[in-house]
Amino acid sequence: MDVALLIPTTSRGRNFKTIDESLLACRLVASLRPNARQYCTLYIGYDEDDEFYVSQHASLVQLLDQFGIRAFVGAISNPID
């Protein structure tokens, strides 16, 4: 059975310098067991004006790929603003 996870994320209130310092790298990637990664697809979204994730997009995709995690990563707009 495959599992899909929708993960909204932000860097607001944080002072990340690289993707490796982000909570996605420190917590999420570390928490996914290697044998479970083949059954999991992540959908990760961040605000289109989140400067950290916009600038680190390629690094995040590369990190997830390095660990064999299927993911779709992208910026989303907030229609309420």
Stockholm file with secondary structure:
# STOCKHOLM 1.0

chainA/1-81         MDVALLIPTTSRGRNFKTIDESLLACRLVASLRPNARQYCTLYIGYDEDDEFYVSQHASLVQLLDQFGIRAFVGAISNPID
#=GR chainA/1-81 SS CCEEEEEEECCTTCCCSSGGGSHIIIIIIHHSCTTTGGGEEEEEEEETTCHHHHHTHHHHHHHHHHTTCEEEEEEECCTTC
#=GC SS_cons        CCEEEEEEECCTTCCCSSGGGSHIIIIIIHHSCTTTGGGEEEEEEEETTCHHHHHTHHHHHHHHHHTTCEEEEEEECCTTC
//
